[in-house]
Every structure is written in C-alpha cells, then in structure tokens.
Amino acid sequence: MKYNKLLIVSSLLAVGLASSCSDDWDDHYKSASFAKGEGSLWEALSANPELSNFQAVIAATGYQAQLESSQIYTVFAPTNNRFTETQRDSVIALYQAQKQLVKDKYNDAIVEFVKNHIMLYNYSVTTGTNDSIEMLNGKHVPVTATKFAGHSFVGQQTHTNNGTLYVLDDMVAYEPNVYEYLSRDADFNSVSHYIEEFSIDRFVASKSVPGEIVDGVQKYLDSVTVFENEVLDKWLNAELNNEDSLYWMVPPTNEIWAAQVPVLETYYQYDELVNGRDSMMYNFPRMSLLWGTAFSEVINAEYTIADSILSTNGVPYKMRRYYWGSYDLSYYEYYRPYDEGGVFYGTSEISCSNGRILKPSVWNFDPYQTYIRKSVSECESLSSLDSVRTATTQTLSRVVVSADNPFYKNISQHAYAVISPKGSSNAEAVFQMYNILSNVPYDIDVIVVPASAGDTMALDLPTKFRAELHYHNAAGNDISTRTMVRPTYNWETTGTKIDTIRVGEKVIIPTCSYSLSEAQVKLKLTVTPTAADENNGKFTRTLRVDKIVFTPHQGE
C-alpha cells in the first residue's frame, strides 16, 4: 500500500513530462556497448564534491551497492547548489520513517527521488538528441542535447565501467500519475482511501528465486510481487498507475462523495438472504459513483473529445446489445463534455505523468447515463424465461422474423416468443428481469407483436393478458402484485401492429438484484381470452412477446 507523498517535492514545481517514447527507444535501452571509463558510478559520484548531497542519499537508501555492481545504469545527479543539505536530510529522514512500514519498492524516498534520477542501461546524449527515456520508477522524462527534464547539463558526462553519470543544475521534480495524484490532494481523500482498500501485492512464483523447501513448503530467496488493484483493473477498466498509458479522470471530491454515496446506498438494498449482501451494499454505491469517470486515449482521440467521449466503462456500438440489451442504449458515453452541464464542465485540469485529473466543482454525471439503467428481457431467449405453466401452456416457441417481413426492423433481435395454450385453459409464462435497483421507480412495458410478424398470411387478431410482478421483500420473501395504470387487469392488444403496453408505472422494488445470478424480479404474463372468444373470432389465445422493458422513470 502506498505510504504518502514525498515531503520535499511539495516545495518544487512539477516538470511536464512527455508520455511517449521515440522509435529509437529499444536502441537506447538495449545498448550493450558504450564508451567505458575507469571505476564505477559510485566512485564517480564520490569523486565529485558538488554531488555529495546526492551521494549521501544514495548511500542512505542502499543504492550504493547497485551503482558499484556490474549492472549498467545512467545517473542524472543534481548539484549541491539546487539539492541542498536540508533537502538531502529530508529525503533520508523520509526513507528511514518508511523503512519499517513499507517495502523499498513503495518507499517514497526511493520511488520519488532515487529512481527518479536513475535509468537502467546506458544512455548517450548527442547533439541530435530529442527523446523521452524511462527512469527506474517508470516515469518517462524528456531529454535533449542540453537538457534533462528541462534542467541543463553541467559540464561533460562521466563514463564509468558500469554506466554514465550526468550532472544537472537542478533536481528532477516527481510528477505523480493519475492514480498517485489522488492520494496527494486532500480534496480526494474519500475516493483515494476507498481505492486503496483494494491495493495488494500479488506474489509471482514464476518470477521469484526459489530457495529451500521447509516442512514441505517452498521458500524463496527473492520474492517478486506485482501491484494489483481490483477497482482499477476490474471495475474501472483503467490502469491509472500505468506510465505507458494516457488517462483522464474526473474523480469525485470529498464534498461530492459525501453527498452522493448516501443516495446511492438506497439503490443497493439487498434482501437479508443474499450472500455477501453487506459487501455489495458497501461497494456498489461507491463503485457506481466511480463508473464512467475514467477515460483512455486508446479509445478517444484528443481532437474528437469536444464532441463526445467514451469512458473506460462504456462499450462500442456493436457491443451494446450484449452488455445493455439494446444497440440504442449508450451508457457511459458523454456528448459535448465541455459544454455547460457536460461532465467536464466546471473542472480544473491538473497535469499528471500519464494524463490529467479534471477536478470538478460540480457533479455533472447523470445517473440515467451511468448506473441507473434500463433492464431488457428478450422473451425469446432461454435466459429470460423463468418458467411456463406446463399444465396449461405449450413449450415456449421462438419465431425468427424474415428480413423481407414489414415488421423485421422494428422487432428487437428480429425474433419473438410465442405463448400458446393447451386445451381450453389460459396460457401462462414467467420472465426474469435482472439488475433491478431498489427504490428506483420503473415504468414496465411489454412489447407485443402481431401474428403476421411471423407469417404475412396469418390472421391478425387482438388478445388480452394480465401482468403480475414478483419481487423479494427485505426479509427475502417472494411478493407478487398485479401492476396497472388503468382500472383493469386485462391488457388488450391491437393485434395488427407492434404494441407497447405499459403494465406498470413508477413501480418501486424495495430490494436490489444488481449482479445477482438468480433473478429476484419476475413478470408473469397470463393470456386471458376464453375458448369462446377464440371460437367466435374476436380474440386469439396466443400471445407473441418481443421483450419486456423496465425503464427508470424520470421526472414527476
């Protein structure tokens, strides 16, 4: 877990670092031959009294051994004029304070100072140099023939038997990446602390050095771990700590977090019998606030984002049906983000080493564009069907609409389900609805198609049906109710066109079923015309259903 920010950096101006490398990167990085000199890098540092403060930090942090080894490095060392004794002592004190608390790989003194001035392998600056090089901490730093990170070279480079030493007229300020910046700005304490709860070091046996086997357990001489964070990797789909990527993020401030989280918690109230309910009731409200707030250069070109921008939680058009149930749904995609009311409106930009933070003064993320979403049940899909009343209902059949049928373009997935009776009893089928939030008002629509959608020669007749909603209460008991918006239980179709019949309006489910594998919300459809109705040609006793849609109700 990250400890805290480097104390001495707060007094320095951040240097804008380039985030991409030149085509000659590999040539520089893998250079095996260079102009070797006498002695080691450590001896070269020790021989220059103007670098004594830098040398003291190297010794105190244990990096003397590296600079005396056969490994080749390039060192950019600031002179005592701009890296003072006070700053030297501050870095050493920080290292000592964290030494017993965190691993060296997370010690701020090493990450933000030592590794910020050293790169692996040899790098040669020439008169034509205009490049970006990667330091030991992963930061990419610009270098030219005369400057490194914007600071001038002092004198000539010194070649040693294990690398090259350059002297700088100033120290290199550490620029945090997007992930790191969150922990450095007190206005983001809430979101930073939440994300940090998920940070782990995962042991990688294949990259570690095995030692003895003790009591049947393999021990390791050198254990290699990699940083992982479930929020970044899984929930945001954004490696905000990756120096080789470019991200923008609009994180909620503490004030926004405090205002939004209690509201979101009302939407994720699971019944008492749900496994893991406490964890889900804690995490999903917070994750819902973060979903859609990160953006990647990989999927957004800089010149297009003024018109629209797709977050890392958004999905391309061709994948919308798979994720959201319809191509028409475009969650986590924002149009005109810089315009008034847009997600970037009223933000202030903060440069980071791998992108930028857009600090909001107001929260312009519309919940109906993000976490409050439609739920669509494609009735012809087996995954949508809960059950049929086998005593009165034939096996549900699926009809695919032909491309030349007049209704083809207006039927979702170009297919629908047929609910047909056995004998004189009413047919009945139950369909499942997933990812319904608690305490959100939903409008419930049943989309019904005519017989001619499957056969243009068929006789189109109206039908009637009842709708009964099933859901769980707080105790986990199944509750059923007939929902309606007019004083009748029988909904009548036209029989000649695609009908959207609203069977419920502003219906509130008291418990949440988001992410549950088993549906808790179900809609039972019962076809109600009698055999006599069918025999006299007034109604058909077959119901053809395209889909059921739960739409979050907006407005009064």
N, C-alpha and C positions, 0 to 999 in steps of 0.2 A: 504494500500500500504506500502511496506517495506520502512523504512526510510533510513538507511545506515548501514555501518558496525560498530561494536563495536570498539571504539577508542583504548582501552587498549590492545586488542587482537593482534594488528598489531606487537607488540613487543615480542609476545610469540611464541614458537614453537608449531605447531599443534600436537596433540596426535592422533595416529592412533587408531580409534575406531572400535570395532567389530560391524558388521551389522546384526548379527543374535542372537537369544536368545536360552537359553538352554531348555531342555524338562521340567525342573523344574520351568519354568517361572511362571506359574499360582500358584504353591505352594508358591513361594516367594511373589508374588504380592497380593494374597488374604489372606495372613496370618492375622488372626484376633487376635491371642494370641501371646504375646511376653513378655519378661522379663521387666515389667513396673517398673519405678523408681519414684522418687519424682519430683514434679514440671513439668514444660513444657519445650519444646525445647528452647523457647525463654529465659527462666530462666537459662537453662544450658549454652547457649551462653553468657549470661550476666555475669555468674559466672566465665568465663574463660578469663582473661585479654589478653591472647595470641590470642583471636579471636575477639578483639574489632573492628578491621577494617571491618571484615566480618559482625559483628553485626551492625555496623553503616550503611552499605549498606542495610541490611535487614530492618532496621527502616526507612531509607530514601525512600525506594521504596514501603513501605506499607505492607511488608510481615511479620511484627511483629504479626499482627492480626492472620495470618494463623498459625504461629508457637506457638500461645497461644490458639488456638482453640482445639476442640475435634477431629478434623481430624488428622489422623496418617500420619507422614512423616518420611523420613530418610534424614538426612542432612550430607553433607560432606563439612566441613568448613576448609579453608586454614588458617594457622597461619600468624601472622603479619610479620614473617621473610620473607615470599615469596609473601604475599599480603600486599603491603606497603601502607602507608598513601597516597602517590602520586597516586597509582593505585585506592585506595578507593575513593579519591576525583574525579578521572577521571570518574569512574562509576557513581557516584552520579550526577556529572555535566551532563553526557550524559542523565541520566534519566530525569533530570529537563529540559534539552533542548528539549527533545522529548515529554514531558508530555502533552503539549498543542497541539501537532501536530498529534500524533497517539494514538491509544488505547494501554492500557498496554500490551495486548496480542502481540503487534508488537513492543513494546519499546525494543530497543536493550539491554539496561542495564538489563532488566528483563529476556529477552529471552536468551541472550548470557552469562550472568553471574549468576543471581539469580537462574533461573530454571536449569542452567547447574550444580548446586551443590545440588539440592534437588530432591528427588523422592517421589512419592505418596506411602503410606503404609509403613510398616516396613520391613527392610531388615537386616537379621542377617548374619554376616560373621563368618565362621567356619574354621577349619584347612583344610578342603577339598574343600573350595570354589574355583571355577573356572567358572565364569559365565559372563553374559552380562545383564545389567539392564537398564531399560528405565527411563530417567530423566523427569522432568516436561515439558521440551521443546521438548520431543520426541526423543532426542538423545540416542543412545544405547552405554553404557560405560562398558568396561571390568573391572571386579573386581576379585581379588584372595584373598587368606587368608591374604596377607600382603600389597596388593597394590590396589588402585583405580585409573583407567585411567593412570596407570604407576607411580603413586605417592604413597609413603609409608604412612602407617598409623602412627600416633604419639600417643603413649600411648594406653589406653583402651577405648572402646566405652562407651558412657554415655547413660543409659536407662532412659527415662522420661515417664510421663504418656501419652504422645501423640507421641511417636516415639523414634528414636535412633540417637544420634549425634556421628559422627566420625570426628576426627581431621586429617588433611592432612598436609604433609610437603611442599605442593605447591598448587597453584590454578589450576583448570582444564581448559585448553585452549579450546575454542569453535571451533569445526570443522564444517564448513558450508556444507550443502548438495549441490548437483549439481545445483539446482535452485538458492540457495543463493550465490554460488560462482560467478555466472555471474555478480552480482551487486558489487562484491568486487574486480574484476580485471578490471582495466581501459581499457584494450585491448578489452573488451567485452561490452563496453558502448552501442554500437548501438543495439546489439541483446537484451541486458538486458532492455534497455528503451522501445524497441518495445514490448517485452513480458509483461512488467509491465503495458502497456496500457490496458491490458485485465484482470488485477487483481481486483477482487471485494470481498466484504464480503456479502454473501447472508444470509439474516435473516431467521432463522428456528423457526417458531412459535411453533411447537410441542415440542421443547426443551427449550422454553423460559417460564418465570414465568409471567402469566397474572396478571394485576392489575385492575384498574377501567376502565369502559367504559365511555369515554368523548365525548359528541356530536356524539354518535353512533360509535365512533372509539375505538377499543380495545387498551388500553395502557399496557405496560409491565414493571414490576418491574426489571426484569433481561432479557435483550435481548441477545439471543445466535445467533452468526453468524458463518458461516463456510467459509473458504477461497476457492475461485474458480478462475480458470484462463482458458479461452477458448482455448488459444494457447496450453497449456499443456494437458488439458482434451480432447479436441476435435480434434485439428489439428495435434498435435504430438503423441497423444495416449500415453503420458508418464507423470506420476505424478512425476516430477523431484524433488518436495519438499517432497515426501513421504519417511519418515525414515525407513519404513518397506519394502522398495523395493531396488533393486540394479540396477543402470543405468550407462551407459557410454554415453558420448555426445561429438560430435565434433562440437562445435559452431563456426560460422564464426567470425574472428576478425574484428575490425573496418575497417582495410585495405581491407579485403576480402569483407566485406559488401558494402563498398563504390564502389568497382569495379564491383560487381555482380548485385546489385539492379538496376542500370540504364539499364543494358542489359535486365534484366528480365521484366522491365516495358514495353519494346517494345512488349513483348509477350502477354500482357494483356490489349490491347487497345480495349475497348468495344465501340459499336456504341452509338450515342448520345441519343437514345431512350430507352436504357436498364435501368431499375430501379436499383438504387443502384450502378451505374457504378463507381462513384468516390471512394466509399468504396472498391469495388472489385479491381479497378485499383491500389489502395494503398496497400491493404492487400495481395492479391495473389502473387505479386512479392516477397514480404518479406517471406511469408509462404513457397513459393517454394524453397527458399534458405534454410529454416529450415527443410523441409520434408526430412526424411531419415537420419537425423543426430543424432538421439537418438536410443539407443539400450538397451534392457532389458535382465536381467539374466534369466527371466522366459522362454524366447523363444530362448536363446542362452547359451549353456553350455560353460564354460570357456575353456575347452580343445578342443573345435571344432572351435573357432572363428578364429584361424590362417588360416583355410581353407575357411570358409565362415561365414558370419554373416548377419542376417536378422534384419533390423531396425524395429522400432515400427510402421512405415508406410508400411512395407512390409506385404505380405499375404502368407500363406502357399500354397503349390502347388494345393491342392484340391479346393481352393477358387479363384484361379487366373482367371478362366473363368468368374466368377461372377463379379469380380472387373475390370479386364482388357480386357475381351473379348476373351481370349485365355489362355490355360494352358501353352503355350510356353513363355508367357511374364512374366518376373520376376523382376519387378521394385522394387527398394529399398532393393535389396539383393546383397551383395558385396562378390566377391570371392578374396581370398588371400589378405585381407585388409592391412596386414603389408608389403607386397611386394612393390617394387618400383612402384609408380603410384597408389597404393591402398589407400583407404580412411583413413587408419590410418598411412600411410607412412609420415614421417617427423613431426609427432606430438610429443609433450612432455606431459607426464602423470602427472596429479595433483590429489592427493587423496582427496576425499570428504567423508562425513559421510555416504552417501548412494550410493557410486560408485566412478566414476572418470571422470574428464574432460580430453579430449585429445586435447590439444591446437595445432592448425595447423599452420605450417609455409607456406604451400602451400595448395591450394584448389583442392583436387583430386576427387570431386564428379562430375561424368559425367552426364550432363543434360539429355542425352539419356537413362540413367539408372534411372532417377528420374522423373522430371516434364515434359520433352518433350517426349511424349508417342504416341504410335500408337492409332488410333481410328478405331474400328472394328464395322461394321454394319452387323449383321446376318440377311440376307434378308428375311429368312423365319419367322422371329419374327415380331409380330404385332407392337412392339415398334419401329422397324426400318422402317416400311412402313409409308410414309407420305400420299401418295395417288396413285390412278390409274386413267387413263383417261377412265371414265366409258363408254363413247360413243363408244370407240374402243377396250376396254380391258376387258377381263373377270375378275371376282374376283380372286385376287391372291390366288393360292393354295400352300399348304405346303406338300412336299413329304418327308417321313422318309425313309432313306436308310436301307435296311435289313442287318443284321450282316453278312450274307453269300455273300453279293454283293462284287465284287472285288474292288469297289471304297469306301467301307464303312470306312476304316481307314483314308482316305485322304480327306474326306468331313467334314468340321467343324460342330460340333454338330450332325453329321450324318443326316443332313436334309438340304433341299434347297427350294427355292421359284420358282414357275413356272409362267412366264408371257406369257399369251396366248391372241391372238386377237379375236375380234368379227367381223365376216364377212371378208371383204377384206381390212379393214383399219389396220394401224400399231398399235401394242400394245405398251403401254407406262406406266411406273411406276416410282414413285419418292421415293427415300430412304433418310432417315435422318442420318446425321453424328453429333455426339456430341463431346463436349470438344476439339474443334479445337482452337489452339493458333494463334494469329495474328503474321504476319511477320516471320513465320517459314515455310521453303519450304517443301512441302509434295509431295511424289510420290503417285499416286492414282491408285489402282489396282482393277479390277473387276474379281472375280473368278467365272468361268462358268463351268458347268458340263454337260456331255452328257445325252441323254435320257435313256441310259442303266443303269445309276446310280439308276433309279427308277424301271426299268423293263429290265432285261437282254435280253428279247426277242424283245425289241423295236429297231426300225431302227435308227441308229445314223447318223444324218445329221448336217452339219455345219449351222451356222446362222450368221447374221450380225446385228450390233446395233450401235447406236450413244450414246454418253455420253454428258450430258450438266450439268455444275456445276452452282449452285445457292448459293449466299452468300450475306451478307449485307455490304454496304459501311459505311464510318464513319458517314454519316447522317442517317443511318438506312434504306436506300432504298435497295430493292432486286435487285441484279445484276446477270445476267446469262451469261455464256460463254461456248462454246464448247471447251473442253480441248483436246489436242492431242500431240503426239510425232512423228507423221509422217503425210505427207500431204494428209490426207483423213479423212472424218468424219465417215466412216463406219469401225467398228472393226469386223474382221471376226474370228470366232472360228473354231477349227478343227472338232468339232462335235464328236470326238471319244475318247477324253481324257479330263481331268480336265485342263482347260486353265486359266492361269493367264495373263490377258490382261491389260497392263499399258496404261491407258487412259489419264494420266497426269503426268508430271514430273517437279519437283521443282515448284509446284504451290503454290503461296503465297496468303493467305487470309488476307486482311487488317484489319479485326476486329476479336476479340476473342469471342468465345462462351463457354468458360470453365465454368462449373457449371450451365449453364442456363437450365431451364426445357424444354424450347422450342428450337428445333434445328434451327439454322440460316444457317447452311451449308447443302445443299441437292444435291444429284446426280440423275438426270433424265436419265433413260435408255429407248431408243426407238428402238424397233425391226424393221429393215428396209427392209428385203426381201419382194418382191411383191407376190401377189397371183400366178402369172405366175411362179415365181421362185419355189414356193412350188409345183405347179402342175407338173412341169417338173422334180421334184425330185432333184433339185440342192441344195435347202436350206429348212430348217424348219423355220416357222414363230413364233416358240415358243422359248423363252429364259429361260434357267434354271440357276439361280444365287445362288451360295453358300453364298458369302459375298462380301462386299466392304471394302477395307482397305486403310486408309490414313496413310502412313508411313513417319515419319520425314526423310528428305533427309540428309544424312551425306556425308561430303566431297564436292568436286567440282561438 
